[in-house]
Amino acid sequence: MKNLFDQFSRSQLARRIVGVVGLLMVLPMALWLLLGFIGAVPSMLSVFGMEGLRTPASIVIGGLLIAAVGFWDYDTD
């Protein structure tokens, strides 16, 4: 009997979808960073406050971890 991880790891489409979802989680924060450099949007510090910066940081780290799992090259040799 195969476990769920083995079935997921062999499905290239499922892994790619998970990877893209992870990158889509990061995209808004990356755009905010780039637009913040030119002054088009308020800074994250003024929106979230010093203590609230954990929220966007958690979203970015979580998205990158999910993308890493999605794009991980799982060899089944």
MOSULTA-V397901 format. One line per field, one symbol per residue. ss: DSSP state (a for helix, b for strand, c for the rest). phi: phi as a letter, one per 30 degrees, with the letter a starting at -180 (. if undefined). A space follows every 10 residues. Layout:
# MOSULTA-V397901
ss: ???
phi: ???
This chain:
# MOSULTA-V397901
ss: cccaaaaaaa caaaaaaaaa aaaaaaaaaa aaaaaaaccc cccaaaaaaa aaaaaaaaaa aaaaaaaaaa ccccccc
phi: .ddddddddd dddddddddd ddddddeddd dddddddcid bddddddcid dddddddddd dddddddddd cddcdcd
